[in-house]
Amino acid sequence: MCSTTSNNDLVLTDKDHNCSCGTDAHAHAHAAAPTTSNTVREHYLVDGMTCGHCVSSVTEEVSEIDGVESVSVDLNVGGSSRVMVVSAQPIAAELIDAAITEAGYQLAPSR
């Protein structure tokens, strides 16, 4: 686990390790988010994430979208995980959905 963070670094902790990926880093991921008056923060719920590898996959795919400054994930094993996307301008939800799908997961149905 790294003690420093940048826009794409993950700081993970293990609470209820429940997967077989072989890593000890799970549960929460927080990326440093730049703060400006024009910063946009959007939250998405994602189903199917169970471990730190899942967090890394989603973070990597969403981070590749033009305009995304940072991504953080609150992993909720057995439920919907919250993904926060920080950008200078709004990012189309369809782009976020496509990136999450590319990572192998899906947005949770609206409740």
Long-range contacts (C-beta under 8 A, 24 or more apart in sequence): 1-25, 5-30, 5-31, 5-32, 6-31, 6-32, 7-31, 7-32, 7-33, 7-34, 7-63, 7-69, 7-70, 8-59, 8-60, 8-63, 8-70, 8-71, 10-52, 10-55, 10-56, 10-59, 12-52, 12-55, 16-77, 17-51, 18-50, 18-51, 18-77, 18-78, 19-50, 19-51, 19-53, 19-77, 21-51, 21-52, 21-53, 23-51, 23-52, 23-53, 25-52, 26-51, 26-52, 26-55, 26-75, 26-77, 27-75, 27-77, 28-73, 28-74, 28-75, 29-55, 29-59, 29-72, 29-73, 29-74, 29-75, 30-72, 31-59, 31-70, 31-71, 31-72, 32-70, 33-69, 33-70, 33-72, 33-84, 33-86, 34-69, 34-70, 34-86, 36-88, 38-88, 38-89, 39-69, 39-86, 39-87, 39-88, 40-86, 40-87, 40-88, 40-89, 40-90, 40-91, 41-84, 41-85, 41-86, 42-84, 42-85, 42-87, 42-90, 42-91, 42-93, 42-96, 43-82, 43-83, 43-84, 43-85, 44-82, 44-83, 44-84, 44-85, 44-93, 44-96, 44-100, 44-107, 45-80, 45-81, 45-82, 45-83, 45-107, 45-108, 46-73, 46-80, 46-81, 46-82, 46-83, 46-100, 46-105, 46-106, 46-107, 46-108, 47-80, 47-81, 47-105, 47-106, 47-107, 47-108, 48-104, 48-105, 48-106, 49-73, 49-75, 49-76, 49-77, 49-81, 49-105, 50-75, 50-77, 50-78, 51-75, 51-77, 54-81, 54-103, 54-105, 55-81, 57-103, 57-104, 57-105, 58-83, 58-99, 58-100, 58-103, 58-105, 60-103, 61-99, 61-100, 61-102, 61-103, 62-96, 62-99, 62-100, 62-103, 64-99, 65-91, 65-95, 65-96, 65-99, 67-91, 80-108
